[in-house]
Amino acid sequence: MWRVNLPDGLTELTLSREAPVPEVGDILIGTTETWEVTEVFRDTVGVRIYVRRT
């Protein structure tokens, strides 16, 4: 997974195509952070999701 912080407060996460794909509105819970999925983009390489900290 790749993580890029964007200037508008969103974070872009890049997942492999084999990973389960979250839907917009899903909540992702990490060990120290919680994010809400705001956008999902699928391409030939993987899946990019934009998330915002909750």
ModelCIF file with pLDDT and N, C-alpha, C, O atoms, coordinates in Angstrom:
data_MODEL
#
_entry.id   MODEL 
#
_entity.id                         1 
_entity.type                       polymer 
_entity.pdbx_number_of_molecules   1 
#
_entity_poly.entity_id                      1 
_entity_poly.type                           'polypeptide(L)' 
_entity_poly.nstd_linkage                   no 
_entity_poly.nstd_monomer                   no 
_entity_poly.pdbx_seq_one_letter_code       MWRVNLPDGLTELTLSREAPVPEVGDILIGTTETWEVTEVFRDTVGVRIYVRRT 
_entity_poly.pdbx_seq_one_letter_code_can   MWRVNLPDGLTELTLSREAPVPEVGDILIGTTETWEVTEVFRDTVGVRIYVRRT 
_entity_poly.pdbx_strand_id                 A 
#
loop_
_entity_poly_seq.entity_id 
_entity_poly_seq.num 
_entity_poly_seq.mon_id 
_entity_poly_seq.hetero 
1 1  MET n 
1 2  TRP n 
1 3  ARG n 
1 4  VAL n 
1 5  ASN n 
1 6  LEU n 
1 7  PRO n 
1 8  ASP n 
1 9  GLY n 
1 10 LEU n 
1 11 THR n 
1 12 GLU n 
1 13 LEU n 
1 14 THR n 
1 15 LEU n 
1 16 SER n 
1 17 ARG n 
1 18 GLU n 
1 19 ALA n 
1 20 PRO n 
1 21 VAL n 
1 22 PRO n 
1 23 GLU n 
1 24 VAL n 
1 25 GLY n 
1 26 ASP n 
1 27 ILE n 
1 28 LEU n 
1 29 ILE n 
1 30 GLY n 
1 31 THR n 
1 32 THR n 
1 33 GLU n 
1 34 THR n 
1 35 TRP n 
1 36 GLU n 
1 37 VAL n 
1 38 THR n 
1 39 GLU n 
1 40 VAL n 
1 41 PHE n 
1 42 ARG n 
1 43 ASP n 
1 44 THR n 
1 45 VAL n 
1 46 GLY n 
1 47 VAL n 
1 48 ARG n 
1 49 ILE n 
1 50 TYR n 
1 51 VAL n 
1 52 ARG n 
1 53 ARG n 
1 54 THR n 
#
_struct_asym.id          A 
_struct_asym.entity_id   1 
#
loop_
_ma_qa_metric.id 
_ma_qa_metric.mode 
_ma_qa_metric.name 
_ma_qa_metric.software_group_id 
_ma_qa_metric.type 
1 global pLDDT . pLDDT 
2 local  pLDDT . pLDDT 
#
_ma_qa_metric_global.metric_id      1 
_ma_qa_metric_global.metric_value   89.52 
_ma_qa_metric_global.model_id       1 
_ma_qa_metric_global.ordinal_id     1 
#
loop_
_ma_qa_metric_local.label_asym_id 
_ma_qa_metric_local.label_comp_id 
_ma_qa_metric_local.label_seq_id 
_ma_qa_metric_local.metric_id 
_ma_qa_metric_local.metric_value 
_ma_qa_metric_local.model_id 
_ma_qa_metric_local.ordinal_id 
A MET 1  2 71.00 1 1  
A TRP 2  2 80.00 1 2  
A ARG 3  2 84.00 1 3  
A VAL 4  2 88.00 1 4  
A ASN 5  2 87.00 1 5  
A LEU 6  2 88.00 1 6  
A PRO 7  2 83.00 1 7  
A ASP 8  2 85.00 1 8  
A GLY 9  2 87.00 1 9  
A LEU 10 2 92.00 1 10 
A THR 11 2 92.00 1 11 
A GLU 12 2 91.00 1 12 
A LEU 13 2 90.00 1 13 
A THR 14 2 89.00 1 14 
A LEU 15 2 88.00 1 15 
A SER 16 2 85.00 1 16 
A ARG 17 2 82.00 1 17 
A GLU 18 2 84.00 1 18 
A ALA 19 2 84.00 1 19 
A PRO 20 2 88.00 1 20 
A VAL 21 2 90.00 1 21 
A PRO 22 2 93.00 1 22 
A GLU 23 2 95.00 1 23 
A VAL 24 2 97.00 1 24 
A GLY 25 2 97.00 1 25 
A ASP 26 2 96.00 1 26 
A ILE 27 2 96.00 1 27 
A LEU 28 2 91.00 1 28 
A ILE 29 2 91.00 1 29 
A GLY 30 2 86.00 1 30 
A THR 31 2 89.00 1 31 
A THR 32 2 90.00 1 32 
A GLU 33 2 88.00 1 33 
A THR 34 2 93.00 1 34 
A TRP 35 2 92.00 1 35 
A GLU 36 2 95.00 1 36 
A VAL 37 2 96.00 1 37 
A THR 38 2 95.00 1 38 
A GLU 39 2 95.00 1 39 
A VAL 40 2 95.00 1 40 
A PHE 41 2 93.00 1 41 
A ARG 42 2 90.00 1 42 
A ASP 43 2 85.00 1 43 
A THR 44 2 83.00 1 44 
A VAL 45 2 80.00 1 45 
A GLY 46 2 86.00 1 46 
A VAL 47 2 92.00 1 47 
A ARG 48 2 93.00 1 48 
A ILE 49 2 94.00 1 49 
A TYR 50 2 94.00 1 50 
A VAL 51 2 95.00 1 51 
A ARG 52 2 94.00 1 52 
A ARG 53 2 90.00 1 53 
A THR 54 2 87.00 1 54 
#
loop_
_atom_site.group_PDB 
_atom_site.id 
_atom_site.type_symbol 
_atom_site.label_atom_id 
_atom_site.label_alt_id 
_atom_site.label_comp_id 
_atom_site.label_asym_id 
_atom_site.label_entity_id 
_atom_site.label_seq_id 
_atom_site.pdbx_PDB_ins_code 
_atom_site.Cartn_x 
_atom_site.Cartn_y 
_atom_site.Cartn_z 
_atom_site.occupancy 
_atom_site.B_iso_or_equiv 
_atom_site.pdbx_formal_charge 
_atom_site.auth_seq_id 
_atom_site.auth_comp_id 
_atom_site.auth_asym_id 
_atom_site.auth_atom_id 
_atom_site.pdbx_PDB_model_num 
ATOM 1   N N  . MET A 1 1  ? 0.855   -1.172 0.000   1.00 71.00 ? 1  MET A N  1 
ATOM 2   C CA . MET A 1 1  ? 0.000   0.000  0.000   1.00 71.00 ? 1  MET A CA 1 
ATOM 3   C C  . MET A 1 1  ? 0.895   1.227  0.000   1.00 71.00 ? 1  MET A C  1 
ATOM 4   O O  . MET A 1 1  ? 1.867   1.309  0.751   1.00 71.00 ? 1  MET A O  1 
ATOM 5   N N  . TRP A 1 2  ? 0.552   2.169  -0.848  1.00 80.00 ? 2  TRP A N  1 
ATOM 6   C CA . TRP A 1 2  ? 1.234   3.463  -0.910  1.00 80.00 ? 2  TRP A CA 1 
ATOM 7   C C  . TRP A 1 2  ? 0.324   4.515  -0.304  1.00 80.00 ? 2  TRP A C  1 
ATOM 8   O O  . TRP A 1 2  ? -0.898  4.434  -0.419  1.00 80.00 ? 2  TRP A O  1 
ATOM 9   N N  . ARG A 1 3  ? 0.931   5.508  0.347   1.00 84.00 ? 3  ARG A N  1 
ATOM 10  C CA . ARG A 1 3  ? 0.160   6.565  1.000   1.00 84.00 ? 3  ARG A CA 1 
ATOM 11  C C  . ARG A 1 3  ? 0.745   7.915  0.618   1.00 84.00 ? 3  ARG A C  1 
ATOM 12  O O  . ARG A 1 3  ? 1.946   8.143  0.761   1.00 84.00 ? 3  ARG A O  1 
ATOM 13  N N  . VAL A 1 4  ? -0.122  8.822  0.125   1.00 88.00 ? 4  VAL A N  1 
ATOM 14  C CA . VAL A 1 4  ? 0.295   10.171 -0.262  1.00 88.00 ? 4  VAL A CA 1 
ATOM 15  C C  . VAL A 1 4  ? -0.653  11.162 0.403   1.00 88.00 ? 4  VAL A C  1 
ATOM 16  O O  . VAL A 1 4  ? -1.867  11.069 0.228   1.00 88.00 ? 4  VAL A O  1 
ATOM 17  N N  . ASN A 1 5  ? -0.108  12.112 1.166   1.00 87.00 ? 5  ASN A N  1 
ATOM 18  C CA . ASN A 1 5  ? -0.933  13.159 1.769   1.00 87.00 ? 5  ASN A CA 1 
ATOM 19  C C  . ASN A 1 5  ? -1.142  14.268 0.745   1.00 87.00 ? 5  ASN A C  1 
ATOM 20  O O  . ASN A 1 5  ? -0.179  14.763 0.160   1.00 87.00 ? 5  ASN A O  1 
ATOM 21  N N  . LEU A 1 6  ? -2.380  14.654 0.528   1.00 88.00 ? 6  LEU A N  1 
ATOM 22  C CA . LEU A 1 6  ? -2.736  15.686 -0.440  1.00 88.00 ? 6  LEU A CA 1 
ATOM 23  C C  . LEU A 1 6  ? -2.988  17.003 0.289   1.00 88.00 ? 6  LEU A C  1 
ATOM 24  O O  . LEU A 1 6  ? -3.342  16.994 1.468   1.00 88.00 ? 6  LEU A O  1 
ATOM 25  N N  . PRO A 1 7  ? -2.810  18.132 -0.393  1.00 83.00 ? 7  PRO A N  1 
ATOM 26  C CA . PRO A 1 7  ? -2.921  19.429 0.262   1.00 83.00 ? 7  PRO A CA 1 
ATOM 27  C C  . PRO A 1 7  ? -4.317  19.785 0.764   1.00 83.00 ? 7  PRO A C  1 
ATOM 28  O O  . PRO A 1 7  ? -4.443  20.654 1.627   1.00 83.00 ? 7  PRO A O  1 
ATOM 29  N N  . ASP A 1 8  ? -5.361  19.152 0.261   1.00 85.00 ? 8  ASP A N  1 
ATOM 30  C CA . ASP A 1 8  ? -6.725  19.500 0.674   1.00 85.00 ? 8  ASP A CA 1 
ATOM 31  C C  . ASP A 1 8  ? -7.218  18.692 1.874   1.00 85.00 ? 8  ASP A C  1 
ATOM 32  O O  . ASP A 1 8  ? -8.418  18.669 2.148   1.00 85.00 ? 8  ASP A O  1 
ATOM 33  N N  . GLY A 1 9  ? -6.311  18.030 2.589   1.00 87.00 ? 9  GLY A N  1 
ATOM 34  C CA . GLY A 1 9  ? -6.683  17.271 3.773   1.00 87.00 ? 9  GLY A CA 1 
ATOM 35  C C  . GLY A 1 9  ? -7.013  15.822 3.500   1.00 87.00 ? 9  GLY A C  1 
ATOM 36  O O  . GLY A 1 9  ? -7.246  15.054 4.433   1.00 87.00 ? 9  GLY A O  1 
ATOM 37  N N  . LEU A 1 10 ? -7.037  15.433 2.230   1.00 92.00 ? 10 LEU A N  1 
ATOM 38  C CA . LEU A 1 10 ? -7.281  14.037 1.880   1.00 92.00 ? 10 LEU A CA 1 
ATOM 39  C C  . LEU A 1 10 ? -5.959  13.278 1.833   1.00 92.00 ? 10 LEU A C  1 
ATOM 40  O O  . LEU A 1 10 ? -4.890  13.875 1.705   1.00 92.00 ? 10 LEU A O  1 
ATOM 41  N N  . THR A 1 11 ? -6.047  11.975 1.938   1.00 92.00 ? 11 THR A N  1 
ATOM 42  C CA . THR A 1 11 ? -4.898  11.097 1.765   1.00 92.00 ? 11 THR A CA 1 
ATOM 43  C C  . THR A 1 11 ? -5.238  10.106 0.669   1.00 92.00 ? 11 THR A C  1 
ATOM 44  O O  . THR A 1 11 ? -6.335  9.548  0.649   1.00 92.00 ? 11 THR A O  1 
ATOM 45  N N  . GLU A 1 12 ? -4.307  9.884  -0.238  1.00 91.00 ? 12 GLU A N  1 
ATOM 46  C CA . GLU A 1 12 ? -4.494  8.896  -1.305  1.00 91.00 ? 12 GLU A CA 1 
ATOM 47  C C  . GLU A 1 12 ? -3.794  7.613  -0.898  1.00 91.00 ? 12 GLU A C  1 
ATOM 48  O O  . GLU A 1 12 ? -2.607  7.624  -0.570  1.00 91.00 ? 12 GLU A O  1 
ATOM 49  N N  . LEU A 1 13 ? -4.527  6.509  -0.918  1.00 90.00 ? 13 LEU A N  1 
ATOM 50  C CA . LEU A 1 13 ? -3.972  5.191  -0.656  1.00 90.00 ? 13 LEU A CA 1 
ATOM 51  C C  . LEU A 1 13 ? -4.045  4.389  -1.956  1.00 90.00 ? 13 LEU A C  1 
ATOM 52  O O  . LEU A 1 13 ? -5.073  4.394  -2.633  1.00 90.00 ? 13 LEU A O  1 
ATOM 53  N N  . THR A 1 14 ? -2.964  3.707  -2.302  1.00 89.00 ? 14 THR A N  1 
ATOM 54  C CA . THR A 1 14 ? -2.941  2.860  -3.489  1.00 89.00 ? 14 THR A CA 1 
ATOM 55  C C  . THR A 1 14 ? -2.851  1.412  -3.036  1.00 89.00 ? 14 THR A C  1 
ATOM 56  O O  . THR A 1 14 ? -1.924  1.036  -2.318  1.00 89.00 ? 14 THR A O  1 
ATOM 57  N N  . LEU A 1 15 ? -3.813  0.600  -3.455  1.00 88.00 ? 15 LEU A N  1 
ATOM 58  C CA . LEU A 1 15 ? -3.884  -0.802 -3.077  1.00 88.00 ? 15 LEU A CA 1 
ATOM 59  C C  . LEU A 1 15 ? -3.641  -1.678 -4.295  1.00 88.00 ? 15 LEU A C  1 
ATOM 60  O O  . LEU A 1 15 ? -3.865  -1.249 -5.427  1.00 88.00 ? 15 LEU A O  1 
ATOM 61  N N  . SER A 1 16 ? -3.184  -2.905 -4.067  1.00 85.00 ? 16 SER A N  1 
ATOM 62  C CA . SER A 1 16 ? -3.032  -3.842 -5.180  1.00 85.00 ? 16 SER A CA 1 
ATOM 63  C C  . SER A 1 16 ? -4.413  -4.291 -5.642  1.00 85.00 ? 16 SER A C  1 
ATOM 64  O O  . SER A 1 16 ? -5.390  -4.173 -4.902  1.00 85.00 ? 16 SER A O  1 
ATOM 65  N N  . ARG A 1 17 ? -4.491  -4.801 -6.855  1.00 82.00 ? 17 ARG A N  1 
ATOM 66  C CA . ARG A 1 17 ? -5.777  -5.245 -7.398  1.00 82.00 ? 17 ARG A CA 1 
ATOM 67  C C  . ARG A 1 17 ? -6.331  -6.462 -6.643  1.00 82.00 ? 17 ARG A C  1 
ATOM 68  O O  . ARG A 1 17 ? -7.529  -6.736 -6.710  1.00 82.00 ? 17 ARG A O  1 
ATOM 69  N N  . GLU A 1 18 ? -5.471  -7.186 -5.932  1.00 84.00 ? 18 GLU A N  1 
ATOM 70  C CA . GLU A 1 18 ? -5.914  -8.360 -5.186  1.00 84.00 ? 18 GLU A CA 1 
ATOM 71  C C  . GLU A 1 18 ? -6.554  -7.984 -3.851  1.00 84.00 ? 18 GLU A C  1 
ATOM 72  O O  . GLU A 1 18 ? -7.239  -8.809 -3.246  1.00 84.00 ? 18 GLU A O  1 
ATOM 73  N N  . ALA A 1 19 ? -6.345  -6.761 -3.384  1.00 84.00 ? 19 ALA A N  1 
ATOM 74  C CA . ALA A 1 19 ? -6.885  -6.332 -2.091  1.00 84.00 ? 19 ALA A CA 1 
ATOM 75  C C  . ALA A 1 19 ? -8.400  -6.116 -2.191  1.00 84.00 ? 19 ALA A C  1 
ATOM 76  O O  . ALA A 1 19 ? -8.906  -5.745 -3.250  1.00 84.00 ? 19 ALA A O  1 
ATOM 77  N N  . PRO A 1 20 ? -9.110  -6.345 -1.101  1.00 88.00 ? 20 PRO A N  1 
ATOM 78  C CA . PRO A 1 20 ? -10.550 -6.033 -1.105  1.00 88.00 ? 20 PRO A CA 1 
ATOM 79  C C  . PRO A 1 20 ? -10.746 -4.536 -1.346  1.00 88.00 ? 20 PRO A C  1 
ATOM 80  O O  . PRO A 1 20 ? -10.042 -3.721 -0.751  1.00 88.00 ? 20 PRO A O  1 
ATOM 81  N N  . VAL A 1 21 ? -11.690 -4.166 -2.207  1.00 90.00 ? 21 VAL A N  1 
ATOM 82  C CA . VAL A 1 21 ? -11.905 -2.761 -2.557  1.00 90.00 ? 21 VAL A CA 1 
ATOM 83  C C  . VAL A 1 21 ? -13.013 -2.173 -1.685  1.00 90.00 ? 21 VAL A C  1 
ATOM 84  O O  . VAL A 1 21 ? -14.143 -2.661 -1.700  1.00 90.00 ? 21 VAL A O  1 
ATOM 85  N N  . PRO A 1 22 ? -12.690 -1.126 -0.927  1.00 93.00 ? 22 PRO A N  1 
ATOM 86  C CA . PRO A 1 22 ? -13.729 -0.489 -0.112  1.00 93.00 ? 22 PRO A CA 1 
ATOM 87  C C  . PRO A 1 22 ? -14.667 0.340  -0.979  1.00 93.00 ? 22 PRO A C  1 
ATOM 88  O O  . PRO A 1 22 ? -14.331 0.689  -2.111  1.00 93.00 ? 22 PRO A O  1 
ATOM 89  N N  . GLU A 1 23 ? -15.825 0.647  -0.452  1.00 95.00 ? 23 GLU A N  1 
ATOM 90  C CA . GLU A 1 23 ? -16.805 1.493  -1.125  1.00 95.00 ? 23 GLU A CA 1 
ATOM 91  C C  . GLU A 1 23 ? -16.777 2.886  -0.506  1.00 95.00 ? 23 GLU A C  1 
ATOM 92  O O  . GLU A 1 23 ? -16.334 3.056  0.630   1.00 95.00 ? 23 GLU A O  1 
ATOM 93  N N  . VAL A 1 24 ? -17.252 3.883  -1.256  1.00 97.00 ? 24 VAL A N  1 
ATOM 94  C CA . VAL A 1 24 ? -17.355 5.242  -0.734  1.00 97.00 ? 24 VAL A CA 1 
ATOM 95  C C  . VAL A 1 24 ? -18.244 5.213  0.510   1.00 97.00 ? 24 VAL A C  1 
ATOM 96  O O  . VAL A 1 24 ? -19.321 4.616  0.501   1.00 97.00 ? 24 VAL A O  1 
ATOM 97  N N  . GLY A 1 25 ? -17.786 5.859  1.568   1.00 97.00 ? 25 GLY A N  1 
ATOM 98  C CA . GLY A 1 25 ? -18.515 5.878  2.827   1.00 97.00 ? 25 GLY A CA 1 
ATOM 99  C C  . GLY A 1 25 ? -18.032 4.850  3.834   1.00 97.00 ? 25 GLY A C  1 
ATOM 100 O O  . GLY A 1 25 ? -18.345 4.950  5.020   1.00 97.00 ? 25 GLY A O  1 
ATOM 101 N N  . ASP A 1 26 ? -17.265 3.853  3.373   1.00 96.00 ? 26 ASP A N  1 
ATOM 102 C CA . ASP A 1 26 ? -16.716 2.861  4.298   1.00 96.00 ? 26 ASP A CA 1 
ATOM 103 C C  . ASP A 1 26 ? -15.736 3.521  5.259   1.00 96.00 ? 26 ASP A C  1 
ATOM 104 O O  . ASP A 1 26 ? -15.116 4.533  4.934   1.00 96.00 ? 26 ASP A O  1 
ATOM 105 N N  . ILE A 1 27 ? -15.605 2.943  6.432   1.00 96.00 ? 27 ILE A N  1 
ATOM 106 C CA . ILE A 1 27 ? -14.641 3.405  7.426   1.00 96.00 ? 27 ILE A CA 1 
ATOM 107 C C  . ILE A 1 27 ? -13.501 2.398  7.481   1.00 96.00 ? 27 ILE A C  1 
ATOM 108 O O  . ILE A 1 27 ? -13.731 1.200  7.648   1.00 96.00 ? 27 ILE A O  1 
ATOM 109 N N  . LEU A 1 28 ? -12.272 2.886  7.339   1.00 91.00 ? 28 LEU A N  1 
ATOM 110 C CA . LEU A 1 28 ? -11.084 2.040  7.448   1.00 91.00 ? 28 LEU A CA 1 
ATOM 111 C C  . LEU A 1 28 ? -10.440 2.313  8.798   1.00 91.00 ? 28 LEU A C  1 
ATOM 112 O O  . LEU A 1 28 ? -10.204 3.466  9.158   1.00 91.00 ? 28 LEU A O  1 
ATOM 113 N N  . ILE A 1 29 ? -10.159 1.265  9.536   1.00 91.00 ? 29 ILE A N  1 
ATOM 114 C CA . ILE A 1 29 ? -9.591  1.413  10.869  1.00 91.00 ? 29 ILE A CA 1 
ATOM 115 C C  . ILE A 1 29 ? -8.175  0.852  10.859  1.00 91.00 ? 29 ILE A C  1 
ATOM 116 O O  . ILE A 1 29 ? -7.968  -0.335 10.611  1.00 91.00 ? 29 ILE A O  1 
ATOM 117 N N  . GLY A 1 30 ? -7.197  1.727  11.134  1.00 86.00 ? 30 GLY A N  1 
ATOM 118 C CA . GLY A 1 30 ? -5.807  1.324  11.243  1.00 86.00 ? 30 GLY A CA 1 
ATOM 119 C C  . GLY A 1 30 ? -5.421  1.161  12.702  1.00 86.00 ? 30 GLY A C  1 
ATOM 120 O O  . GLY A 1 30 ? -6.276  1.222  13.585  1.00 86.00 ? 30 GLY A O  1 
ATOM 121 N N  . THR A 1 31 ? -4.156  0.956  12.953  1.00 89.00 ? 31 THR A N  1 
ATOM 122 C CA . THR A 1 31 ? -3.711  0.774  14.331  1.00 89.00 ? 31 THR A CA 1 
ATOM 123 C C  . THR A 1 31 ? -3.746  2.077  15.117  1.00 89.00 ? 31 THR A C  1 
ATOM 124 O O  . THR A 1 31 ? -3.944  2.061  16.332  1.00 89.00 ? 31 THR A O  1 
ATOM 125 N N  . THR A 1 32 ? -3.554  3.213  14.435  1.00 90.00 ? 32 THR A N  1 
ATOM 126 C CA . THR A 1 32 ? -3.544  4.502  15.139  1.00 90.00 ? 32 THR A CA 1 
ATOM 127 C C  . THR A 1 32 ? -4.472  5.535  14.525  1.00 90.00 ? 32 THR A C  1 
ATOM 128 O O  . THR A 1 32 ? -4.646  6.611  15.096  1.00 90.00 ? 32 THR A O  1 
ATOM 129 N N  . GLU A 1 33 ? -5.081  5.238  13.363  1.00 88.00 ? 33 GLU A N  1 
ATOM 130 C CA . GLU A 1 33 ? -5.910  6.221  12.663  1.00 88.00 ? 33 GLU A CA 1 
ATOM 131 C C  . GLU A 1 33 ? -7.179  5.566  12.129  1.00 88.00 ? 33 GLU A C  1 
ATOM 132 O O  . GLU A 1 33 ? -7.225  4.355  11.917  1.00 88.00 ? 33 GLU A O  1 
ATOM 133 N N  . THR A 1 34 ? -8.202  6.381  11.918  1.00 93.00 ? 34 THR A N  1 
ATOM 134 C CA . THR A 1 34 ? -9.444  5.941  11.295  1.00 93.00 ? 34 THR A CA 1 
ATOM 135 C C  . THR A 1 34 ? -9.742  6.882  10.134  1.00 93.00 ? 34 THR A C  1 
ATOM 136 O O  . THR A 1 34 ? -9.634  8.100  10.280  1.00 93.00 ? 34 THR A O  1 
ATOM 137 N N  . TRP A 1 35 ? -10.121 6.321  8.965   1.00 92.00 ? 35 TRP A N  1 
ATOM 138 C CA . TRP A 1 35 ? -10.390 7.109  7.776   1.00 92.00 ? 35 TRP A CA 1 
ATOM 139 C C  . TRP A 1 35 ? -11.752 6.767  7.213   1.00 92.00 ? 35 TRP A C  1 
ATOM 140 O O  . TRP A 1 35 ? -12.243 5.650  7.376   1.00 92.00 ? 35 TRP A O  1 
ATOM 141 N N  . GLU A 1 36 ? -12.368 7.752  6.539   1.00 95.00 ? 36 GLU A N  1 
ATOM 142 C CA . GLU A 1 36 ? -13.588 7.519  5.770   1.00 95.00 ? 36 GLU A CA 1 
ATOM 143 C C  . GLU A 1 36 ? -13.231 7.590  4.295   1.00 95.00 ? 36 GLU A C  1 
ATOM 144 O O  . GLU A 1 36 ? -12.551 8.522  3.866   1.00 95.00 ? 36 GLU A O  1 
ATOM 145 N N  . VAL A 1 37 ? -13.682 6.612  3.513   1.00 96.00 ? 37 VAL A N  1 
ATOM 146 C CA . VAL A 1 37 ? -13.420 6.576  2.078   1.00 96.00 ? 37 VAL A CA 1 
ATOM 147 C C  . VAL A 1 37 ? -14.299 7.618  1.391   1.00 96.00 ? 37 VAL A C  1 
ATOM 148 O O  . VAL A 1 37 ? -15.518 7.618  1.566   1.00 96.00 ? 37 VAL A O  1 
ATOM 149 N N  . THR A 1 38 ? -13.672 8.523  0.597   1.00 95.00 ? 38 THR A N  1 
ATOM 150 C CA . THR A 1 38 ? -14.427 9.566  -0.100  1.00 95.00 ? 38 THR A CA 1 
ATOM 151 C C  . THR A 1 38 ? -14.514 9.321  -1.606  1.00 95.00 ? 38 THR A C  1 
ATOM 152 O O  . THR A 1 38 ? -15.489 9.730  -2.237  1.00 95.00 ? 38 THR A O  1 
ATOM 153 N N  . GLU A 1 39 ? -13.505 8.658  -2.195  1.00 95.00 ? 39 GLU A N  1 
ATOM 154 C CA . GLU A 1 39 ? -13.520 8.354  -3.639  1.00 95.00 ? 39 GLU A CA 1 
ATOM 155 C C  . GLU A 1 39 ? -12.758 7.065  -3.884  1.00 95.00 ? 39 GLU A C  1 
ATOM 156 O O  . GLU A 1 39 ? -11.819 6.747  -3.154  1.00 95.00 ? 39 GLU A O  1 
ATOM 157 N N  . VAL A 1 40 ? -13.158 6.316  -4.914  1.00 95.00 ? 40 VAL A N  1 
ATOM 158 C CA . VAL A 1 40 ? -12.490 5.073  -5.306  1.00 95.00 ? 40 VAL A CA 1 
ATOM 159 C C  . VAL A 1 40 ? -12.231 5.116  -6.802  1.00 95.00 ? 40 VAL A C  1 
ATOM 160 O O  . VAL A 1 40 ? -13.142 5.380  -7.586  1.00 95.00 ? 40 VAL A O  1 
ATOM 161 N N  . PHE A 1 41 ? -10.972 4.852  -7.205  1.00 93.00 ? 41 PHE A N  1 
ATOM 162 C CA . PHE A 1 41 ? -10.591 4.830  -8.624  1.00 93.00 ? 41 PHE A CA 1 
ATOM 163 C C  . PHE A 1 41 ? -9.905  3.506  -8.914  1.00 93.00 ? 41 PHE A C  1 
ATOM 164 O O  . PHE A 1 41 ? -8.920  3.156  -8.264  1.00 93.00 ? 41 PHE A O  1 
ATOM 165 N N  . ARG A 1 42 ? -10.424 2.768  -9.889  1.00 90.00 ? 42 ARG A N  1 
ATOM 166 C CA . ARG A 1 42 ? -9.797  1.519  -10.314 1.00 90.00 ? 42 ARG A CA 1 
ATOM 167 C C  . ARG A 1 42 ? -9.057  1.767  -11.623 1.00 90.00 ? 42 ARG A C  1 
ATOM 168 O O  . ARG A 1 42 ? -9.574  2.433  -12.520 1.00 90.00 ? 42 ARG A O  1 
ATOM 169 N N  . ASP A 1 43 ? -7.831  1.223  -11.729 1.00 85.00 ? 43 ASP A N  1 
ATOM 170 C CA . ASP A 1 43 ? -7.105  1.298  -12.995 1.00 85.00 ? 43 ASP A CA 1 
ATOM 171 C C  . ASP A 1 43 ? -6.418  -0.034 -13.241 1.00 85.00 ? 43 ASP A C  1 
ATOM 172 O O  . ASP A 1 43 ? -6.640  -0.986 -12.494 1.00 85.00 ? 43 ASP A O  1 
ATOM 173 N N  . THR A 1 44 ? -5.592  -0.120 -14.271 1.00 83.00 ? 44 THR A N  1 
ATOM 174 C CA . THR A 1 44 ? -4.981  -1.393 -14.644 1.00 83.00 ? 44 THR A CA 1 
ATOM 175 C C  . THR A 1 44 ? -3.921  -1.857 -13.654 1.00 83.00 ? 44 THR A C  1 
ATOM 176 O O  . THR A 1 44 ? -3.624  -3.050 -13.588 1.00 83.00 ? 44 THR A O  1 
ATOM 177 N N  . VAL A 1 45 ? -3.353  -0.948 -12.892 1.00 80.00 ? 45 VAL A N  1 
ATOM 178 C CA . VAL A 1 45 ? -2.286  -1.296 -11.956 1.00 80.00 ? 45 VAL A CA 1 
ATOM 179 C C  . VAL A 1 45 ? -2.822  -1.662 -10.580 1.00 80.00 ? 45 VAL A C  1 
ATOM 180 O O  . VAL A 1 45 ? -2.327  -2.595 -9.948  1.00 80.00 ? 45 VAL A O  1 
ATOM 181 N N  . GLY A 1 46 ? -3.814  -0.946 -10.119 1.00 86.00 ? 46 GLY A N  1 
ATOM 182 C CA . GLY A 1 46 ? -4.326  -1.183 -8.778  1.00 86.00 ? 46 GLY A CA 1 
ATOM 183 C C  . GLY A 1 46 ? -5.568  -0.356 -8.524  1.00 86.00 ? 46 GLY A C  1 
ATOM 184 O O  . GLY A 1 46 ? -6.311  -0.020 -9.446  1.00 86.00 ? 46 GLY A O  1 
ATOM 185 N N  . VAL A 1 47 ? -5.780  -0.037 -7.265  1.00 92.00 ? 47 VAL A N  1 
ATOM 186 C CA . VAL A 1 47 ? -6.938  0.736  -6.853  1.00 92.00 ? 47 VAL A CA 1 
ATOM 187 C C  . VAL A 1 47 ? -6.445  1.912  -6.023  1.00 92.00 ? 47 VAL A C  1 
ATOM 188 O O  . VAL A 1 47 ? -5.687  1.735  -5.069  1.00 92.00 ? 47 VAL A O  1 
ATOM 189 N N  . ARG A 1 48 ? -6.880  3.115  -6.393  1.00 93.00 ? 48 ARG A N  1 
ATOM 190 C CA . ARG A 1 48 ? -6.548  4.308  -5.612  1.00 93.00 ? 48 ARG A CA 1 
ATOM 191 C C  . ARG A 1 48 ? -7.800  4.721  -4.859  1.00 93.00 ? 48 ARG A C  1 
ATOM 192 O O  . ARG A 1 48 ? -8.882  4.807  -5.440  1.00 93.00 ? 48 ARG A O  1 
ATOM 193 N N  . ILE A 1 49 ? -7.652  4.974  -3.574  1.00 94.00 ? 49 ILE A N  1 
ATOM 194 C CA . ILE A 1 49 ? -8.781  5.469  -2.800  1.00 94.00 ? 49 ILE A CA 1 
ATOM 195 C C  . ILE A 1 49 ? -8.363  6.756  -2.103  1.00 94.00 ? 49 ILE A C  1 
ATOM 196 O O  . ILE A 1 49 ? -7.229  6.890  -1.644  1.00 94.00 ? 49 ILE A O  1 
ATOM 197 N N  . TYR A 1 50 ? -9.284  7.686  -2.033  1.00 94.00 ? 50 TYR A N  1 
ATOM 198 C CA . TYR A 1 50 ? -9.060  8.931  -1.292  1.00 94.00 ? 50 TYR A CA 1 
ATOM 199 C C  . TYR A 1 50 ? -9.807  8.792  0.019   1.00 94.00 ? 50 TYR A C  1 
ATOM 200 O O  . TYR A 1 50 ? -10.970 8.390  0.050   1.00 94.00 ? 50 TYR A O  1 
ATOM 201 N N  . VAL A 1 51 ? -9.124  9.131  1.096   1.00 95.00 ? 51 VAL A N  1 
ATOM 202 C CA . VAL A 1 51 ? -9.712  8.999  2.422   1.00 95.00 ? 51 VAL A CA 1 
ATOM 203 C C  . VAL A 1 51 ? -9.503  10.294 3.204   1.00 95.00 ? 51 VAL A C  1 
ATOM 204 O O  . VAL A 1 51 ? -8.587  11.065 2.921   1.00 95.00 ? 51 VAL A O  1 
ATOM 205 N N  . ARG A 1 52 ? -10.364 10.515 4.186   1.00 94.00 ? 52 ARG A N  1 
ATOM 206 C CA . ARG A 1 52 ? -10.244 11.654 5.090   1.00 94.00 ? 52 ARG A CA 1 
ATOM 207 C C  . ARG A 1 52 ? -10.266 11.119 6.511   1.00 94.00 ? 52 ARG A C  1 
ATOM 208 O O  . ARG A 1 52 ? -11.077 10.257 6.850   1.00 94.00 ? 52 ARG A O  1 
ATOM 209 N N  . ARG A 1 53 ? -9.369  11.637 7.338   1.00 90.00 ? 53 ARG A N  1 
ATOM 210 C CA . ARG A 1 53 ? -9.333  11.215 8.746   1.00 90.00 ? 53 ARG A CA 1 
ATOM 211 C C  . ARG A 1 53 ? -10.644 11.549 9.434   1.00 90.00 ? 53 ARG A C  1 
ATOM 212 O O  . ARG A 1 53 ? -11.228 12.608 9.204   1.00 90.00 ? 53 ARG A O  1 
ATOM 213 N N  . THR A 1 54 ? -11.100 10.635 10.281  1.00 87.00 ? 54 THR A N  1 
ATOM 214 C CA . THR A 1 54 ? -12.309 10.881 11.046  1.00 87.00 ? 54 THR A CA 1 
ATOM 215 C C  . THR A 1 54 ? -11.976 11.015 12.512  1.00 87.00 ? 54 THR A C  1 
ATOM 216 O O  . THR A 1 54 ? -12.870 11.228 13.331  1.00 87.00 ? 54 THR A O  1 
#
